[in-house]
């Protein structure tokens, strides 16, 4: 018995759900879960189905291609643990949360390595028996440093996602284009007015009433990639900036792990710099 995640992204037309469901029936596939969405503004149809049965992946792909519009995007995925690389700098909250969830079996992932430009987090990572690679940026320009990181990444035959767990260096277009829609970042984006050093201190000085975080795919526009997950928490005048920082970090780590889980479970469709998530 095989299980498949079927992901369909197509121009909307009458009868798509019927055609796909009919094919599942004809192939004697059991539908375990099914989600659909139609973006009427852009005439786009999205569908994620989880099915199981005796049919082969190739046979299912061939059958679906015959009933879908020609320009459709189609994936038939056999669920398995995906390979991820985590990149970090010095902050441990986001990285530590992922490591703990991985250790607890909550993530369908193999953490191949943690890469950092400092060795600060090495003791933490090694407690989980995960390889730690320090690629220092000292004395290197951005391109030279990224080239060394790419050389490290090339040592792994298959990387599904790169997770930036508070990796505090801006990636160049050359790096990003190697992993389109496969780099997940966490950002304190509910503090959009506060850029640069210590955004929580800036937020405190302005008397904000809400702080939060956004996980998104990385593109060439800083912190403007397709949004995957967001959350917020309320604060008030009694909170110090360190209280806000602590709460903000709590939100950051939960949002990042949630976004990673969605990616690992093939629940994200990306289009027009937005996401559809089932």
N, C-alpha and C positions, 0 to 999 in steps of 0.2 A: 504494500500500500504506500503510495507516494503522496506527499502534500506539496501544494504549490501556492505561491502568492501571485496572483494575476493582476498586473497594473496596466491600465488602459488610459491613454491620453489621446483624445481624438476630437475632430470637429463634430459638433453635435448634429445628429440627424434622427429622424423618426425610426423607432424600432431597435435601437442599439441594445438596450437591456434585454429585449426579447430575443434577439439574435444570439447574444452571448449566453444567456440562460439556456436557450434551446440547445446550443452546442454542448454546454456542460451536461445537460440531460442525455443527449445522444452519446456522449462519451462515458456515460454512467459515473459521472463525478458528483460527489456530495458537496454541496455548498455549506461550508462551516460558518463563514461570515461574509457579508457583502455590504459595501458602501458605495454610494453614487453621488455625484454633484454635477450640476450644469451651470456654468457661468453664462448667463443669457446675454450679457453685454458683449462678450467676446466669442459667443457661440462655441464654447469649449465644453467637452464632456470628460469627466474623470470617473474611474471606477476601480475599486480595489476589492478583489474577491479572494478568499482563501478556500481552496477546494482540496479534496483528496479522492483518490481512486487508483485504478490500475493502469491508466494511460501513461505513455511516456511524455517527457517534456517536449520532445521534438514533434510528436503527434499533436499535442495540444497547441503548440505554437502554430503549426501549419493550419490547423482547423480555425484558429482565431483570426489568422491573417486573411482567410477566405471570407469572413463575415464582417470584418472591420473596414472602414474607409481606407483608401490607399495610403494617405499621409499620416496614419495613426502611429503613435508611439506605443509599443507593446513590450512588456517584460513578463516573462514567466520565471519565477524565482523559487528555487527549492530552499526552504529555510535552513540556515546554518549559521554558525558563529562567524561574524565578520572580523576582519583584521583591522586593528586601529593602532595609530601612533598618537601619543599625547605629547604636546609641546607645552612647556611651562617656563617660568623665569625664577621667581623667588617665593611668590605667594603659594601657600599650600592648601588653602581651603577647597578650591575647585578640584584640584588634582586628588587630594585626599578623599573627597567624597566619591569620585569615580573609582578609585582604587578599592575603597571599602565595598561599594556596590558590586564591583567585579568579583571581589573575594567572596561575597555573599551569594553569588550566582544570579544576580538580578539583571545582568546585561548579557545579551547574546553576542559576546565579543571575546576576541583574543587580543590582549594588549601586547603588542610586539615589543614595544620599548617606550621609554619616556626620554625625550630629548630636551635639553635645556641649555641656555647660554651661561648658566652658573652651575656650580656643584652643590648649591645650598640644599636642594631637595633630594640629593642622592641617598642619605640615610633613610628617609621616609620611603622612597621607592624600593630600596633593597629589602625592606622589611616584608614586602609582598612578593619577593623573588621575581621581580620584573627587571629586565635589563635597563640600565640608566646610561645615557650617552650625553656627555658634556661637550658642546661645541661652542667654545668661547668666541665672543665677538671682538675681544680685545685686539687692537692693532689691525682690524680688518674693516674695509668699507662694507656697506650692506650687501652688495653683489657678491663679494668674496665670501662673506659669512654664509649667505644663502647657498652658495655653491657647495660649501662644505656640508651643509645640512642635506642638500640634495644627494650628495655622495653617500651619506649615511642612509638615507631613505632608499637609495638604489640597491642596498644590500638585502632588501626584503622583496620577495618575488611578487607579493600581492598586498596592496594597502587599500582598504575600502574607504576609510575615513581618517582624517587628521583632526584631532581635537585640540584647540588652543585653550588650555586651562590657565587663563591669565598669562598668556605669553605676551610679553610687553614690547614687542618689536613689530613694526609695520612690515607686512610682506609685499614684495614687489610684484608687478604684473607677471613677470616671467615665472615666479614661483607659483602664483595662483593659477595660471593657465595649465599647469601640470595636474591640477586637482580640482577641476571645475565642479562646483556644487558638492565637493567632498571635504571641504575644510569648515569646521564648525567652531564658531567663536562665541565668547560670552562678553557682554558689554553692559556697563551701568547706564543703559540708554534712557532710563527714566529720569536721568539728570542731564538732559541734552544741552543745557546752557552752561554746563560746567566741564570744560575740557582741560587737558593738561594735568599737572600734578595735584594730587589730593582732591578729587572732585567732591568727596563727602564733607571736607572742611569748607569748600566753597558753598555747598548746599546748606550746611549749617548756618553759615554767615548770611544766607539769603532767607532763612526761615522756611524751608520747604515743608510741605505736609505729607508728601508721599515720595518714597524711593522704590526703586525696582531694578529689573535687569531684563535684557533681551538676548536670546541666543539666535544666531543667524549664520547663514552660509557666507563665506568670505568672497567678495568680488573686488574689483579694482577701485571701487569707491569706498573710502574708509567708513566702516560701520554702517553701510547702506545696502548690504546684501539681503537676499530674501530672508524674511523673519520666520523662525521655526517655533519659538516659544517665548512667552513673556509672563512676568508676574510682578506684583507690587506689594508693599506693606506700608501702613500708615505710620507717621511719626508726628511729634508735636514739639512745642517749645521746651519741654522738659528734657529732651534728648540732647546729649552732647554730640559733637561730631564723631567721636569714637563710638558712641552708641549707634549712630547712623551707619558708620562703617561696618560695625559688627553685624547689624541687621541686613545691610546691603550684601555683605558677603554670604550670609545665609541664603538670601534670595538667589544670588548668582550661582551658587553651587547646585541648588535644587533645579533651577531652570536649565542649566547646562546639562545635568544628568538626564533630565526629562527629554531635552532635545536630542541627545545622543540615543536614548532608548527609542524614540520615534524613528530615527534614521536606521538603527539596527533592525527594526521590525518592518522596514520598507513601507512606511506610512506617509511619506512626504512626496508630493508632486511639486515641481518647481516650474513656474512659467511667468513671464512678464515681471520678473523681479519680485514675485509673490510666491506663496505656497498654498497648496490645498493639502490638508492633513486629515487623515482618517484614523 
